[in-house]
Amino acid sequence: MIKLYPEFYNDVFGPIMQPGSSSHMAAPCRAGYLCNSLLGGEEVAEILVEMDNDGSFKGTFGTMNEDLGMLNGALGRKPDFNDGFFKVKDYLRTNNIPFKFDFCTMKESEHINSLKFIITGTSGRKRTLVANSIGGGMIETVWVDGYAFVGKGDTYVLCVFDKDEKINNTQLLERILMCQPVLEAGIGNGQKGGVMHWFKIDSEPNADAVDMLQGLDYAVMKPVLPVPTTSTKGEQLFDDMVKWRAIAKEQNKSLAEVAIDYEMTASGWTRDEVIAYMRDVVAHNMYRRTHALYEEDVQPITTPFTELHYKKWHAAMPSLKLDMGVITKSIQYVMAGQPPVEGLLNVPGPMGTGGGFIYGVVSAVQESLGLPLEAVIDGLFVAAGVGAICYTRSAPTGEVIGCTGECGCCAAMASAAVAYMLGGTPEQVEAAASITLQASVGWPCDPIPGGKDMPCMARVLFVATMSIVYAQWALADQDPVLPFHEVLDVADNIGRNLSGDLLCTARGGHCAAPTARALSCKFREWHSKQ
């Protein structure tokens, strides 16, 4: 069995996605994609999505493009689908494909971000999948067609349904191994009896395997992650910054070089492939997301509840009393990365727009100092290493540890990147991450439906600007007292002890204010008509 651990392009800077929330839009889209793949290419005739009455989706439904992500995924589209993602409801209505969202009591999972897809194909065959959104666009399946199965969409999965328990699992495995390698195999019990034999394989079933499966009730789930798990995956290189620094010192390498080694070990990719993906996919999309509104002929998607913060800031800049230089430029780019623009893809990090605000910060520093693009790429690798540690030791999502897991972790990543770009020592880079996260511990996740991005935008600007301040403070040799991983453990403990009303359910925190409640009602009334 290959041990999974966080890597850069699945967990930290992923998924590349249309605007929305990584955990509320991209993850459900991925779950729907997995369920759709069980149809084996059959066209969709009907879509039903069930969510728990007390889960996080109900309170925020529509504010983070949850419904659009679910429907696109159910049609077999990934979060970066770029041909009518926002018009999916029109597509379904035009093609007479009924869809429904049902809030009920979810019995298959107690996770706050659980949902169930029931997709009917044109033949009348139904496929079901229950999954949990576990943060940053990552998912964990728990039931496939009523059979227990835990997976993360990181491999092909061959599912053989055995409702009468007549198949010998060992013999079936031997037959499959004659056709192609198997990474892992197991058996899942059915909710109504029977079992499902499952086999994780690192490529689509080949012709020999397909021939061998004839006569069996089987389905193939496709991988949805950009970096599939293969037999080449090595052991995790580091899980805290102390070990990371020690490796750099022992091997006489920079933190960025060790981070590249980490991703090479995790992905099995070559060094050139790892760097090319960061430069040509991650950084390219981050740049467009933070700069396109100033440099391209694109228009934000607006609703009666949209606030175009970047326009107000841009208009006010000539009259601002203080010239804050790099801080002002950072705010400019971070704000431009917030409004949804169809075709401008978000890169989470782990917050839905977090990669954009990290890039906005490092881009402002790059331009202010006249640094080459390579400095930005190195900074992003350092940020990715910090993010991988966050995912290793915590669940950096608002539904688990509050906004500390999103804004706070993104800020620590940005601050570490800036400290590195400014020439900081490995110790100073860790200090920057530690100090920044210390200032962000204990924040709830309480986005107000219809609340013009508040209080999220206020927190984003706070950490986007303070990450630069704290990076410079670290370079002034401020002692953070606590190593980064200890601060992260504190943040995780405090976050997991927050009330459920404070974990992205739109019930507590700022959402409980009278004005916020009134706005929520207006938004839900508007959304129900869309």
C-alpha positions as a Python dict, from the first residue, in 0.01 Angstrom:
ca = {
    (1, 'M'): (0, 0, 0),
    (2, 'I'): (140, 339, -101),
    (3, 'K'): (125, 594, 181),
    (4, 'L'): (-39, 916, 70),
    (5, 'Y'): (75, 1256, 189),
    (6, 'P'): (18, 1614, 72),
    (7, 'E'): (192, 1731, -242),
    (8, 'F'): (199, 2064, -421),
    (9, 'Y'): (-29, 2029, -723),
    (10, 'N'): (-305, 1815, -573),
    (11, 'D'): (-330, 1959, -224),
    (12, 'V'): (-160, 2297, -200),
    (13, 'F'): (-196, 2477, -535),
    (14, 'G'): (-493, 2291, -671),
    (15, 'P'): (-735, 2239, -820),
    (16, 'I'): (-705, 2487, -1105),
    (17, 'M'): (-1068, 2596, -1117),
    (18, 'Q'): (-1333, 2836, -1230),
    (19, 'P'): (-1411, 3105, -970),
    (20, 'G'): (-1571, 2979, -651),
    (21, 'S'): (-1479, 2805, -330),
    (22, 'S'): (-1228, 2521, -344),
    (23, 'S'): (-1408, 2319, -76),
    (24, 'H'): (-1765, 2419, -171),
    (25, 'M'): (-1742, 2437, -552),
    (26, 'A'): (-1435, 2249, -679),
    (27, 'A'): (-1458, 1953, -442),
    (28, 'P'): (-1827, 1883, -517),
    (29, 'C'): (-1745, 1919, -887),
    (30, 'R'): (-1476, 1654, -848),
    (31, 'A'): (-1713, 1424, -658),
    (32, 'G'): (-1970, 1460, -933),
    (33, 'Y'): (-1703, 1385, -1193),
    (34, 'L'): (-1614, 1060, -1014),
    (35, 'C'): (-1980, 958, -998),
    (36, 'N'): (-2025, 1041, -1366),
    (37, 'S'): (-1723, 829, -1459),
    (38, 'L'): (-1903, 525, -1314),
    (39, 'L'): (-2151, 557, -1603),
    (40, 'G'): (-1875, 455, -1842),
    (41, 'G'): (-1943, 729, -2095),
    (42, 'E'): (-2323, 699, -2094),
    (43, 'E'): (-2506, 1030, -2131),
    (44, 'V'): (-2670, 1181, -1822),
    (45, 'A'): (-3049, 1182, -1804),
    (46, 'E'): (-3111, 1310, -1450),
    (47, 'I'): (-2913, 1457, -1158),
    (48, 'L'): (-2998, 1452, -787),
    (49, 'V'): (-2763, 1586, -520),
    (50, 'E'): (-2837, 1528, -153),
    (51, 'M'): (-2681, 1727, 133),
    (52, 'D'): (-2731, 1728, 507),
    (53, 'N'): (-2966, 1977, 669),
    (54, 'D'): (-2704, 2056, 935),
    (55, 'G'): (-2403, 2055, 700),
    (56, 'S'): (-2208, 2352, 574),
    (57, 'F'): (-2351, 2345, 220),
    (58, 'K'): (-2701, 2445, 328),
    (59, 'G'): (-2605, 2770, 495),
    (60, 'T'): (-2389, 2900, 212),
    (61, 'F'): (-2561, 2735, -86),
    (62, 'G'): (-2516, 2950, -396),
    (63, 'T'): (-2273, 3198, -246),
    (64, 'M'): (-1967, 2993, -347),
    (65, 'N'): (-2103, 2846, -671),
    (66, 'E'): (-2176, 2516, -498),
    (67, 'D'): (-2465, 2434, -730),
    (68, 'L'): (-2266, 2510, -1046),
    (69, 'G'): (-1979, 2291, -935),
    (70, 'M'): (-2208, 2000, -854),
    (71, 'L'): (-2393, 2013, -1185),
    (72, 'N'): (-2080, 2048, -1398),
    (73, 'G'): (-1919, 1758, -1218),
    (74, 'A'): (-2226, 1541, -1264),
    (75, 'L'): (-2194, 1603, -1639),
    (76, 'G'): (-1836, 1476, -1633),
    (77, 'R'): (-1667, 1815, -1627),
    (78, 'K'): (-1371, 1907, -1407),
    (79, 'P'): (-1347, 2237, -1210),
    (80, 'D'): (-1147, 2406, -1486),
    (81, 'F'): (-1408, 2336, -1756),
    (82, 'N'): (-1409, 2648, -1971),
    (83, 'D'): (-1700, 2620, -2212),
    (84, 'G'): (-2015, 2730, -2034),
    (85, 'F'): (-1935, 2643, -1672),
    (86, 'F'): (-2152, 2928, -1544),
    (87, 'K'): (-2436, 2848, -1785),
    (88, 'V'): (-2470, 2484, -1688),
    (89, 'K'): (-2830, 2528, -1571),
    (90, 'D'): (-2927, 2671, -1908),
    (91, 'Y'): (-2758, 2374, -2076),
    (92, 'L'): (-2949, 2126, -1861),
    (93, 'R'): (-3282, 2298, -1915),
    (94, 'T'): (-3225, 2323, -2292),
    (95, 'N'): (-3145, 1952, -2308),
    (96, 'N'): (-3436, 1854, -2080),
    (97, 'I'): (-3210, 1705, -1813),
    (98, 'P'): (-3384, 1751, -1476),
    (99, 'F'): (-3171, 1835, -1173),
    (100, 'K'): (-3252, 1874, -806),
    (101, 'F'): (-3075, 1967, -483),
    (102, 'D'): (-3224, 1800, -177),
    (103, 'F'): (-3138, 1891, 181),
    (104, 'C'): (-3214, 1599, 410),
    (105, 'T'): (-3061, 1387, 686),
    (106, 'M'): (-2741, 1235, 547),
    (107, 'K'): (-2703, 889, 695),
    (108, 'E'): (-2400, 779, 494),
    (109, 'S'): (-2154, 1034, 640),
    (110, 'E'): (-2132, 1259, 945),
    (111, 'H'): (-1879, 1493, 783),
    (112, 'I'): (-1994, 1855, 776),
    (113, 'N'): (-1907, 1874, 405),
    (114, 'S'): (-2067, 1550, 288),
    (115, 'L'): (-2286, 1512, -19),
    (116, 'K'): (-2440, 1234, -227),
    (117, 'F'): (-2469, 1221, -604),
    (118, 'I'): (-2740, 1011, -768),
    (119, 'I'): (-2691, 1028, -1146),
    (120, 'T'): (-2919, 846, -1389),
    (121, 'G'): (-2794, 756, -1736),
    (122, 'T'): (-3001, 748, -2053),
    (123, 'S'): (-3036, 369, -2018),
    (124, 'G'): (-3206, 419, -1680),
    (125, 'R'): (-2906, 292, -1485),
    (126, 'K'): (-2830, 485, -1166),
    (127, 'R'): (-2488, 546, -1020),
    (128, 'T'): (-2438, 686, -669),
    (129, 'L'): (-2142, 825, -484),
    (130, 'V'): (-2108, 973, -135),
    (131, 'A'): (-1806, 1193, -71),
    (132, 'N'): (-1671, 1439, 183),
    (133, 'S'): (-1509, 1766, 86),
    (134, 'I'): (-1203, 1765, 312),
    (135, 'G'): (-1051, 2102, 224),
    (136, 'G'): (-878, 2284, -57),
    (137, 'G'): (-1074, 2104, -327),
    (138, 'M'): (-970, 1759, -204),
    (139, 'I'): (-1235, 1492, -156),
    (140, 'E'): (-1270, 1157, 13),
    (141, 'T'): (-1519, 907, -122),
    (142, 'V'): (-1693, 690, 137),
    (143, 'W'): (-1960, 501, -61),
    (144, 'V'): (-1970, 393, -426),
    (145, 'D'): (-2305, 256, -549),
    (146, 'G'): (-2390, 169, -189),
    (147, 'Y'): (-2060, -8, -116),
    (148, 'A'): (-1799, 119, 131),
    (149, 'F'): (-1492, 259, -39),
    (150, 'V'): (-1238, 520, 73),
    (151, 'G'): (-1046, 699, -201),
    (152, 'K'): (-926, 1043, -302),
    (153, 'G'): (-966, 1036, -677),
    (154, 'D'): (-592, 986, -720),
    (155, 'T'): (-600, 664, -925),
    (156, 'Y'): (-817, 465, -1160),
    (157, 'V'): (-1038, 236, -953),
    (158, 'L'): (-1178, -84, -1096),
    (159, 'C'): (-1503, -167, -908),
    (160, 'V'): (-1650, -516, -941),
    (161, 'F'): (-1995, -545, -782),
    (162, 'D'): (-2074, -881, -623),
    (163, 'K'): (-2420, -860, -468),
    (164, 'D'): (-2441, -1237, -411),
    (165, 'E'): (-2080, -1271, -287),
    (166, 'K'): (-1995, -1543, -538),
    (167, 'I'): (-1659, -1404, -653),
    (168, 'N'): (-1329, -1511, -494),
    (169, 'N'): (-1133, -1189, -437),
    (170, 'T'): (-791, -1356, -443),
    (171, 'Q'): (-861, -1531, -773),
    (172, 'L'): (-1001, -1210, -924),
    (173, 'L'): (-690, -1018, -817),
    (174, 'E'): (-466, -1282, -974),
    (175, 'R'): (-658, -1255, -1301),
    (176, 'I'): (-629, -876, -1305),
    (177, 'L'): (-258, -890, -1222),
    (178, 'M'): (-209, -1100, -1534),
    (179, 'C'): (-339, -803, -1733),
    (180, 'Q'): (-183, -502, -1555),
    (181, 'P'): (-25, -386, -1226),
    (182, 'V'): (-245, -319, -920),
    (183, 'L'): (-145, -57, -663),
    (184, 'E'): (-389, -165, -393),
    (185, 'A'): (-689, -394, -360),
    (186, 'G'): (-969, -449, -111),
    (187, 'I'): (-1332, -535, -45),
    (188, 'G'): (-1614, -300, 59),
    (189, 'N'): (-1934, -417, 222),
    (190, 'G'): (-2267, -311, 77),
    (191, 'Q'): (-2534, -120, 264),
    (192, 'K'): (-2787, -377, 148),
    (193, 'G'): (-2560, -680, 153),
    (194, 'G'): (-2308, -807, -98),
    (195, 'V'): (-1959, -670, -152),
    (196, 'M'): (-1761, -460, -398),
    (197, 'H'): (-1415, -581, -500),
    (198, 'W'): (-1201, -278, -573),
    (199, 'F'): (-860, -242, -734),
    (200, 'K'): (-659, 79, -758),
    (201, 'I'): (-461, 80, -1083),
    (202, 'D'): (-232, 348, -1226),
    (203, 'S'): (-377, 341, -1577),
    (204, 'E'): (-708, 277, -1748),
    (205, 'P'): (-797, -96, -1774),
    (206, 'N'): (-626, -230, -2083),
    (207, 'A'): (-789, -446, -2352),
    (208, 'D'): (-692, -771, -2179),
    (209, 'A'): (-845, -656, -1851),
    (210, 'V'): (-1165, -544, -2024),
    (211, 'D'): (-1198, -883, -2195),
    (212, 'M'): (-1141, -1061, -1865),
    (213, 'L'): (-1418, -856, -1700),
    (214, 'Q'): (-1685, -951, -1951),
    (215, 'G'): (-1987, -1101, -1776),
    (216, 'L'): (-1911, -921, -1448),
    (217, 'D'): (-2094, -616, -1313),
    (218, 'Y'): (-1813, -364, -1306),
    (219, 'A'): (-1737, 6, -1339),
    (220, 'V'): (-1424, 217, -1363),
    (221, 'M'): (-1373, 537, -1165),
    (222, 'K'): (-1131, 777, -1334),
    (223, 'P'): (-875, 982, -1140),
    (224, 'V'): (-962, 1348, -1094),
    (225, 'L'): (-636, 1479, -944),
    (226, 'P'): (-366, 1627, -1171),
    (227, 'V'): (-93, 1420, -1003),
    (228, 'P'): (-212, 1057, -989),
    (229, 'T'): (-60, 820, -736),
    (230, 'T'): (176, 569, -895),
    (231, 'S'): (420, 306, -774),
    (232, 'T'): (702, 561, -811),
    (233, 'K'): (578, 770, -513),
    (234, 'G'): (852, 795, -249),
    (235, 'E'): (853, 871, 124),
    (236, 'Q'): (756, 1220, 240),
    (237, 'L'): (1071, 1434, 251),
    (238, 'F'): (970, 1660, 542),
    (239, 'D'): (663, 1737, 753),
    (240, 'D'): (785, 2044, 941),
    (241, 'M'): (1018, 2334, 870),
    (242, 'V'): (1284, 2213, 1115),
    (243, 'K'): (1341, 1899, 904),
    (244, 'W'): (1316, 2104, 586),
    (245, 'R'): (1591, 2339, 706),
    (246, 'A'): (1806, 2048, 821),
    (247, 'I'): (1790, 1885, 477),
    (248, 'A'): (1882, 2214, 310),
    (249, 'K'): (2181, 2255, 540),
    (250, 'E'): (2297, 1894, 508),
    (251, 'Q'): (2273, 1894, 128),
    (252, 'N'): (2387, 2256, 86),
    (253, 'K'): (2070, 2342, -102),
    (254, 'S'): (1825, 2632, -83),
    (255, 'L'): (1478, 2584, 67),
    (256, 'A'): (1331, 2618, -283),
    (257, 'E'): (1554, 2340, -418),
    (258, 'V'): (1455, 2107, -134),
    (259, 'A'): (1089, 2191, -202),
    (260, 'I'): (1139, 2090, -566),
    (261, 'D'): (1295, 1764, -444),
    (262, 'Y'): (987, 1712, -224),
    (263, 'E'): (754, 1739, -522),
    (264, 'M'): (972, 1518, -740),
    (265, 'T'): (958, 1248, -472),
    (266, 'A'): (583, 1287, -426),
    (267, 'S'): (485, 1299, -793),
    (268, 'G'): (749, 1089, -964),
    (269, 'W'): (794, 1375, -1211),
    (270, 'T'): (1131, 1499, -1331),
    (271, 'R'): (1277, 1824, -1204),
    (272, 'D'): (1198, 1995, -1533),
    (273, 'E'): (837, 1872, -1521),
    (274, 'V'): (791, 1995, -1164),
    (275, 'I'): (927, 2342, -1244),
    (276, 'A'): (739, 2366, -1574),
    (277, 'Y'): (405, 2294, -1407),
    (278, 'M'): (470, 2559, -1140),
    (279, 'R'): (575, 2815, -1404),
    (280, 'D'): (342, 2739, -1695),
    (281, 'V'): (27, 2628, -1514),
    (282, 'V'): (26, 2750, -1154),
    (283, 'A'): (208, 3082, -1187),
    (284, 'H'): (56, 3154, -1530),
    (285, 'N'): (-299, 3122, -1397),
    (286, 'M'): (-212, 3311, -1079),
    (287, 'Y'): (-72, 3598, -1285),
    (288, 'R'): (-381, 3621, -1504),
    (289, 'R'): (-611, 3600, -1202),
    (290, 'T'): (-441, 3896, -1031),
    (291, 'H'): (-350, 4108, -1335),
    (292, 'A'): (-607, 4042, -1611),
    (293, 'L'): (-861, 4297, -1492),
    (294, 'Y'): (-594, 4564, -1549),
    (295, 'E'): (-433, 4418, -1861),
    (296, 'E'): (-702, 4228, -2057),
    (297, 'D'): (-1048, 4298, -2194),
    (298, 'V'): (-1237, 4083, -1942),
    (299, 'Q'): (-1541, 4160, -1730),
    (300, 'P'): (-1633, 4027, -1384),
    (301, 'I'): (-1951, 3830, -1332),
    (302, 'T'): (-2178, 4051, -1124),
    (303, 'T'): (-2494, 3997, -921),
    (304, 'P'): (-2702, 4231, -705),
    (305, 'F'): (-2474, 4123, -420),
    (306, 'T'): (-2138, 4186, -591),
    (307, 'E'): (-1895, 4451, -476),
    (308, 'L'): (-1612, 4530, -719),
    (309, 'H'): (-1357, 4617, -453),
    (310, 'Y'): (-1068, 4655, -696),
    (311, 'K'): (-1248, 4933, -889),
    (312, 'K'): (-1310, 5137, -575),
    (313, 'W'): (-949, 5092, -462),
    (314, 'H'): (-811, 5182, -804),
    (315, 'A'): (-1028, 5495, -823),
    (316, 'A'): (-929, 5604, -473),
    (317, 'M'): (-554, 5551, -514),
    (318, 'P'): (-475, 5905, -646),
    (319, 'S'): (-634, 6059, -338),
    (320, 'L'): (-485, 5824, -79),
    (321, 'K'): (-294, 6027, 178),
    (322, 'L'): (-12, 5773, 236),
    (323, 'D'): (210, 5612, -26),
    (324, 'M'): (260, 5257, 99),
    (325, 'G'): (440, 5138, -214),
    (326, 'V'): (459, 4759, -220),
    (327, 'I'): (163, 4732, 21),
    (328, 'T'): (-59, 4937, -211),
    (329, 'K'): (50, 4730, -510),
    (330, 'S'): (-17, 4407, -317),
    (331, 'I'): (-368, 4524, -231),
    (332, 'Q'): (-425, 4619, -595),
    (333, 'Y'): (-343, 4269, -718),
    (334, 'V'): (-517, 4085, -436),
    (335, 'M'): (-838, 4280, -494),
    (336, 'A'): (-822, 4213, -867),
    (337, 'G'): (-804, 3842, -792),
    (338, 'Q'): (-1133, 3838, -602),
    (339, 'P'): (-1429, 3901, -840),
    (340, 'P'): (-1530, 3596, -1045),
    (341, 'V'): (-1444, 3620, -1414),
    (342, 'E'): (-1542, 3328, -1636),
    (343, 'G'): (-1227, 3189, -1795),
    (344, 'L'): (-991, 3340, -1538),
    (345, 'L'): (-907, 3029, -1341),
    (346, 'N'): (-852, 3036, -966),
    (347, 'V'): (-560, 2854, -806),
    (348, 'P'): (-651, 2773, -445),
    (349, 'G'): (-382, 2779, -185),
    (350, 'P'): (-577, 2639, 18),
    (351, 'M'): (-843, 2914, 16),
    (352, 'G'): (-1038, 2928, -311),
    (353, 'T'): (-868, 3252, -415),
    (354, 'G'): (-570, 3196, -185),
    (355, 'G'): (-319, 3120, -458),
    (356, 'G'): (-417, 3448, -615),
    (357, 'F'): (-359, 3648, -302),
    (358, 'I'): (-27, 3470, -241),
    (359, 'Y'): (73, 3555, -596),
    (360, 'G'): (-53, 3912, -559),
    (361, 'V'): (184, 3955, -264),
    (362, 'V'): (492, 3797, -426),
    (363, 'S'): (421, 3974, -756),
    (364, 'A'): (412, 4310, -579),
    (365, 'V'): (744, 4231, -412),
    (366, 'Q'): (893, 4115, -743),
    (367, 'E'): (791, 4432, -926),
    (368, 'S'): (897, 4662, -643),
    (369, 'L'): (1248, 4511, -633),
    (370, 'G'): (1281, 4440, -1005),
    (371, 'L'): (1332, 4068, -946),
    (372, 'P'): (1321, 3812, -1229),
    (373, 'L'): (1035, 3566, -1276),
    (374, 'E'): (1258, 3291, -1136),
    (375, 'A'): (1240, 3464, -797),
    (376, 'V'): (861, 3437, -802),
    (377, 'I'): (877, 3067, -897),
    (378, 'D'): (1123, 2998, -614),
    (379, 'G'): (897, 3191, -375),
    (380, 'L'): (599, 2980, -484),
    (381, 'F'): (794, 2660, -419),
    (382, 'V'): (873, 2781, -67),
    (383, 'A'): (506, 2871, -19),
    (384, 'A'): (409, 2526, -148),
    (385, 'G'): (640, 2359, 103),
    (386, 'V'): (476, 2553, 387),
    (387, 'G'): (135, 2458, 248),
    (388, 'A'): (227, 2089, 234),
    (389, 'I'): (320, 2106, 604),
    (390, 'C'): (-17, 2269, 676),
    (391, 'Y'): (-198, 1985, 499),
    (392, 'T'): (16, 1724, 674),
    (393, 'R'): (-49, 1847, 1027),
    (394, 'S'): (-397, 1996, 990),
    (395, 'A'): (-701, 2028, 767),
    (396, 'P'): (-663, 2388, 646),
    (397, 'T'): (-1023, 2456, 560),
    (398, 'G'): (-1289, 2679, 708),
    (399, 'E'): (-1517, 2384, 781),
    (400, 'V'): (-1259, 2221, 1010),
    (401, 'I'): (-1045, 2490, 1177),
    (402, 'G'): (-1207, 2815, 1066),
    (403, 'C'): (-1058, 3092, 857),
    (404, 'T'): (-721, 3032, 1023),
    (405, 'G'): (-703, 2728, 798),
    (406, 'E'): (-759, 2939, 490),
    (407, 'C'): (-654, 3302, 533),
    (408, 'G'): (-407, 3215, 808),
    (409, 'C'): (-228, 2935, 626),
    (410, 'C'): (-223, 3131, 299),
    (411, 'A'): (-71, 3425, 487),
    (412, 'A'): (199, 3205, 639),
    (413, 'M'): (278, 3071, 292),
    (414, 'A'): (297, 3423, 147),
    (415, 'S'): (511, 3554, 431),
    (416, 'A'): (758, 3267, 398),
    (417, 'A'): (778, 3327, 22),
    (418, 'V'): (845, 3699, 71),
    (419, 'A'): (1111, 3638, 337),
    (420, 'Y'): (1283, 3395, 100),
    (421, 'M'): (1265, 3638, -193),
    (422, 'L'): (1416, 3911, 28),
    (423, 'G'): (1717, 3690, 95),
    (424, 'G'): (1619, 3561, 436),
    (425, 'T'): (1796, 3269, 596),
    (426, 'P'): (1604, 2941, 638),
    (427, 'E'): (1556, 3032, 1005),
    (428, 'Q'): (1413, 3372, 912),
    (429, 'V'): (1181, 3214, 654),
    (430, 'E'): (1038, 2984, 920),
    (431, 'A'): (1010, 3278, 1160),
    (432, 'A'): (806, 3469, 902),
    (433, 'A'): (562, 3179, 865),
    (434, 'S'): (537, 3130, 1241),
    (435, 'I'): (480, 3496, 1329),
    (436, 'T'): (218, 3537, 1058),
    (437, 'L'): (19, 3230, 1161),
    (438, 'Q'): (39, 3329, 1529),
    (439, 'A'): (-149, 3648, 1441),
    (440, 'S'): (-422, 3450, 1262),
    (441, 'V'): (-514, 3182, 1516),
    (442, 'G'): (-875, 3146, 1627),
    (443, 'W'): (-1054, 3308, 1333),
    (444, 'P'): (-1399, 3168, 1253),
    (445, 'C'): (-1518, 3102, 899),
    (446, 'D'): (-1835, 3308, 867),
    (447, 'P'): (-1890, 3441, 514),
    (448, 'I'): (-2215, 3638, 496),
    (449, 'P'): (-2443, 3517, 211),
    (450, 'G'): (-2506, 3823, -3),
    (451, 'G'): (-2259, 4017, 210),
    (452, 'K'): (-2035, 4153, -66),
    (453, 'D'): (-1741, 3928, 31),
    (454, 'M'): (-1743, 4035, 396),
    (455, 'P'): (-1584, 3957, 636),
    (456, 'C'): (-1366, 3743, 407),
    (457, 'M'): (-1225, 4034, 208),
    (458, 'A'): (-1130, 4223, 523),
    (459, 'R'): (-932, 3924, 648),
    (460, 'V'): (-771, 3864, 309),
    (461, 'L'): (-642, 4223, 294),
    (462, 'F'): (-524, 4202, 655),
    (463, 'V'): (-312, 3893, 599),
    (464, 'A'): (-203, 3991, 247),
    (465, 'T'): (-51, 4313, 375),
    (466, 'M'): (71, 4187, 712),
    (467, 'S'): (246, 3894, 550),
    (468, 'I'): (485, 4149, 397),
    (469, 'V'): (526, 4329, 730),
    (470, 'Y'): (587, 4006, 921),
    (471, 'A'): (836, 3884, 658),
    (472, 'Q'): (1040, 4202, 711),
    (473, 'W'): (1004, 4166, 1089),
    (474, 'A'): (1146, 3816, 1063),
    (475, 'L'): (1439, 3953, 859),
    (476, 'A'): (1498, 4194, 1146),
    (477, 'D'): (1570, 3878, 1349),
    (478, 'Q'): (1252, 3882, 1553),
    (479, 'D'): (1239, 3557, 1750),
    (480, 'P'): (905, 3384, 1679),
    (481, 'V'): (954, 3179, 1999),
    (482, 'L'): (750, 2891, 1855),
    (483, 'P'): (855, 2684, 1554),
    (484, 'F'): (602, 2691, 1273),
    (485, 'H'): (473, 2337, 1324),
    (486, 'E'): (390, 2408, 1690),
    (487, 'V'): (191, 2718, 1592),
    (488, 'L'): (12, 2507, 1333),
    (489, 'D'): (-73, 2245, 1596),
    (490, 'V'): (-209, 2522, 1822),
    (491, 'A'): (-417, 2662, 1535),
    (492, 'D'): (-552, 2316, 1457),
    (493, 'N'): (-647, 2249, 1820),
    (494, 'I'): (-821, 2583, 1866),
    (495, 'G'): (-998, 2559, 1531),
    (496, 'R'): (-1134, 2211, 1598),
    (497, 'N'): (-1281, 2339, 1924),
    (498, 'L'): (-1479, 2617, 1757),
    (499, 'S'): (-1856, 2582, 1755),
    (500, 'G'): (-2002, 2426, 1441),
    (501, 'D'): (-2185, 2754, 1384),
    (502, 'L'): (-1844, 2918, 1327),
    (503, 'L'): (-1726, 2670, 1061),
    (504, 'C'): (-1860, 2797, 728),
    (505, 'T'): (-2224, 2719, 802),
    (506, 'A'): (-2346, 3082, 775),
    (507, 'R'): (-2509, 3045, 1116),
    (508, 'G'): (-2271, 3210, 1363),
    (509, 'G'): (-2007, 3480, 1391),
    (510, 'H'): (-2076, 3778, 1167),
    (511, 'C'): (-2355, 3581, 999),
    (512, 'A'): (-2558, 3602, 1321),
    (513, 'A'): (-2572, 3983, 1311),
    (514, 'P'): (-2922, 4120, 1231),
    (515, 'T'): (-2810, 4291, 911),
    (516, 'A'): (-2632, 3976, 797),
    (517, 'R'): (-2943, 3766, 856),
    (518, 'A'): (-3148, 4006, 646),
    (519, 'L'): (-2891, 3996, 366),
    (520, 'S'): (-2890, 3616, 377),
    (521, 'C'): (-3265, 3607, 329),
    (522, 'K'): (-3244, 3844, 31),
    (523, 'F'): (-2966, 3638, -126),
    (524, 'R'): (-3148, 3306, -88),
    (525, 'E'): (-3463, 3456, -235),
    (526, 'W'): (-3262, 3580, -536),
    (527, 'H'): (-3067, 3255, -578),
    (528, 'S'): (-3380, 3039, -573),
    (529, 'K'): (-3493, 3215, -892),
    (530, 'Q'): (-3169, 3154, -1083),
}
